[in-house]
Amino acid sequence: MAQMNFGGVVETVVTSKEFSLEKAHEVLKNETIAVIGYGIQGPGQACNLRDNGFNVIVGQREGKTYDKAVADGWVPGKTLFSIDEAVEKGTIICMLLSDAGQIAVWPQIKDKLAGKTLYYSHGFAINWADRTGVVPGKDTDVIMVAPKGSGTSLRTMFQEGRGLNCSYAVYQDASGKAEEKTIAFGIGIGAGYMFKTTFQKEATSDLTGERGSLMGAIEGLLEAQYEVLREHGHSPSEAFNETVEELTQSLGPLFGEKGMDWMYANCSTTAQRGALDWRPRFKEAIKPVMEWLYLSVQNGTEAQISIDKNSEPDYREKLNAELKEMHDMEMWRAAETVRQLRPENN
């Protein structure tokens, strides 16, 4: 483990320099890793582990996702099984179903986990156990490695020779070796660097981020600016370029690589002055909403909404309708045309 300075705060992080892939193999050499669920995180984690030489099987219900697993090289009866069979065969049970899926499958697997390791990539089910009913027995290690990005990014970056940053946590150490297994697992899936957290902190920060700057807040901000420009007579092309295209194609890569401060220093003086003047105004307006959001996550309100909505028999139809509404917005239809006009597409 290494000590790193994060803006004046020293944290302990783990990388493959301190904990090698060879060491991870030694720690997990007698384990059968059963990846349960092949939807969002499942493919990336399962394939990365397989490519890194670990003993991996997949548990998935038959259907489109099962067919995807077959297409990725998982062999029915050898490395691809039903959920029940995979749980029985595995020693590390990776719960990578959706949060709602984890709640639904828990009653059928909870009595098959004695002496095994229960692995998560999100703290939801454990942190809000009073709402999910997911309470592991005391004879089970409960661990987590949470990639800070999608399973698709985890897989793509692994194939490019890079790693996606991850947090890790131990909720329950029945074996006395849970933390070592957790770190080994993170190395196995191709983590960049890993930082320690708790199930409670990961679940709370994750739901806050998704509803905030990563998805909910950014979409709301983009919609608001685009609509104001359109309502004042700007064309769809101009409104989209000034709202989204310049952000994602020009400025985003700059502050992603070198920081927002560097980006500010390398923009025009007019842009600098306006950004510096308006930054505190946006912060003042937005921070109370972010605090409201955090408290809603912290007290379990957001978790309960997710549980209730995702448990409705027609949740998929309702979700698709909401996504279609976003898809049909002028801003995202303008995006299709702008993407077609990018130089690499001509």
N, C-alpha and C positions, 0 to 999 in steps of 0.2 A: 504494500500500500504506500501511496505517496501523499505528502502534504502539499497542497496547492493553495495559492492566494487568489481568492475571488473578490476583487474590489475591496481588499482590506480585511476580509474574513477568510480565515484559514480553514479549509475543509480537507478531509481524507478522501482520496479517490483511488480507484483501482483500474489499472490498464493491463494489457497483455505483457507489458514489460515487467511488472511485478508478479503477475500470475499468468504463467505461460499456458499455451494450448496443451503442451505436454503434461503440465501439472493438472490441468482440467481433466485430461484423459485418465490420469492416475486416480483422481478423486471419484470419477464417475464410471470407472472401468467395469464395475459389477452391476451397473444400473441399466434397466430397460426403460427408456423414456417414452411414455405414451402421450402423444399430443391429441387432446380431445377437442375436436372442432377444427375445421379447415376453412374458416371464413376469412377474417381480417388479419389476425396475427398468425394463425396456424400455418399457412403455407411458408411464410418467411422463416419462422423459427424452426419448423420441421426440416425444411430443405437445407438451411444453414447448418443445423446439427448433423444431418446426414452427410453433407459435403465435408464437414470437419471430422468425420470418422466415428461419430457416436452411434450407439445402438438405439434406433428410433423406430417406433411404430405409430400409426395414426388410427384414431377412433372417430368414425363419422357415420351418420345416418345415410342411407342410400338416397340419391337424388342428384341435383346439379352439382352440389359441392363435392359429393362422393366421386362423381365423374371427373371433376377437376383434379382430385387427388390421384385418380388412376392416370390421368393425362400427365401428371407430374412425376410418374414413375413409381407410385406406391402400389404394391401388388396385393390384390384381395387374397386373404387367407395366409399371407406371408408377412406383409408389413402394413396391411390395411384391414381393419376389423370393425365390427360394430362397437359402439361405445362401451357396452358391458364387457365384451371380450377384451378390448384394449385395457380397460381398468383392471381386469383380472390379471392380465399378462404383465402390465407395467409395474415398475417400482417407484418411478417418479411420474405422477399423474398431472399433466399440464392442462389446467382448465382454461382453454382458449375459446370456448363458446362465448356468445354474447352474454351480457349480464343477465338478461331475461332467460337465456338458454341455460346458464349455470344454475339459476334458481329452479328451473323446471326439471333438470336432470339430477339434482342433488339427492332427492329421496331414493333413487335407484342405485346410487353409488356410495352413499355415505357409510354403509356397513362393510365396504370392501377395501377400506383404506388403512386398516390397522397395520402399523409398522412401516407404512409407506411414506412417501413425501408428496404433499399436495402443493402444486406450483401454480402461481397466478402471474399475470402480467398487468393486473389492475386490482386495487384494493377494495373495490366496490362491495363484493359479496361478503367479505370478512368484516369490513369496517361497519357496514350497516346490517350486521347479522340479525339484529332485532327485527328488521324488516324483511330480510331475505330468507331467514331460517337456516343459513349455512353456518353450522357450528361443528367444526371438526373435533374428533375425539382427542384425548390427551396423549394418545400413543402415536400421533401423526405429526411429522415435521410439516410446517406450513411456511412457505417461502414465496418470494416474489422477485422477478426481474421485469421492470417496466420500461420498454423502449420508448424514447421520447420522439415518437413518430409512428407512421403507419407500418404495417407488416410489409407492404410493398416497398417502402423506403428501406426497411431493414434488409430485405433481400437484394434490392438493387445496389445498395451501398456495399454489401458483402461481396457481390460479384465484381464490383469495381475496386475491391481491395481496401475499402474504407469501413469504418464502424459507426453505428448509430448510438449516440449517448443513451445511457439507461440509468435508472435508479434501481436500488435493490433493498430488500428488507427481509427480516425474519420475524414472523409473528409467533411461531411456536417451535421450540427446539427440543423435540422428544429424544433425538438420537445423540445430541451433544455435538453433532457435526453439520448442523443445518446451515450455518453461515458459509462454511467451506464449500458445501454443495451449491449454495446460491451463487457464489462468485464463479465457481467452475461452470455453472450453467450459463451465466452471462457471457463468459469467454466463449463458450460453445456456440451461442447464437450469433456471435460476431459483434458484441458490444464495442463501442468506441472507448469511452471511459465510463466508469460506474460510480455513482455517488450514493451514500447510504441514506435511507429515509425510514419511515414507518408506513404500515398499511394505511393508517389514518391520514397522515400527511400526503401520501401519494394520491389517495382517493379524493381528498379535498382539493388539492392543487390541480389535479387532472380535470375534475368537473368544472372548476373555476376557469381554467384555461380554455377548455372547449367552448364554454358559453361566453367567454370573454375574448381576449385578443386573438386567439387562434382561429375562431370560427364565427361565433355569434356577433361579437362586437365589430369585427372587421367587416363582415357583410353588411351590418347595419350602417356603419360609417360610409362604406362605398355607395350603398343605395342612397343615403341622404345627400352626399355630394353630387352624385350623378343626377338625381332628381332636381336639385337646385339649379344646376347648370342647364338642364333641359328646359326647366320652367322659365329660365331667363333667355331662352332663344338659341342656345348652343346646339349644334348638330349632334346626333348620336355618336358619330366618329370622334368629334372633338371632346365631348363629355366623357366617353369611354377612355380615350387616350390620356386625358388629364387626370382621370380617377383611378384607373386600373392598370392600363398597359405600361405607362411610365413607371409605376410603382413596382410591378412584377418583373419587367424586362430590363429596366435600367437601374433604378435606385435600390430595389431589394437585394440584388446580388452584391451591390457595393457595401451596404451596411451589414449584410450577412457575412461578408468576408472580413471587413475591417472595422465595423462598428458605425453607429449612427453619428457619433462625433466626427469620425473621419469623413463620412458622407457630407455632413454639414460643411466641413472645411473645404470640400472640393466642389461645392455648388456656387452659383452666382451670388454676388453680394445681396442682390434683391431677394433671392430665395432664402438666403441665410437670415436676413433681417425679418422677413415675414414669418419664417418658421420659428425663430426665437421668440418673437412677440406673441404668436398664437399658441405655442406649445403650452404655456401655463394656463391659458384660457380653456383649452380642451381638457387639460388635466383637472382643473377645478370643476368642470362640468361632469366629467366622466367618473372621477374617483368615488363620489357618493353612490353611483350606480354599481361600481365594482365592489364596494363594501356591502351593499345590499345583496349582490350576487353571492359574495363569499359567505355571508351569514345564512343565506338560503341553502347553500351547499352544506355548510357546517352543521346546521340543525336538522339535516335529513330531508328537507322539503324537496330538493331537486331529485334526490334518490327515490323518494316515494312517487314523484311524478313519473319518473322513468319506469319504475316498476309497474305502476298502474297502466300507463299508456301502452307499454310494450307487452302487457299481458292480455290486452283486448284481442278478441278473435279476429277483428278486422284491422289490426294495427298496421299491417303491411299496406293495405289499400289506402288507409288514411295518410300514411307516411308518403307513399308514392304520389298522392294528390298534392301534398305540400311541396314535395320536391319538384313536381311538374310546374307548380305555380312559380317557383323560383326560376326554373328552366325557361319558362315562357316570358320572363321579364325582358323588356327591350334591352336593358344593359347587357344581359348575357347572350341575347341573340346578336347584338352588335359585336360581342366578343368573338363569335364564330367567324364573322366576316373579317375582323381585324387579324385573327390568327391565320386565316387563309392568305392575307396580304403580307405576312412576315416574309422577309427575304428567303429564308430557308425553304419556304413552301412555293417559291416561284422560280 
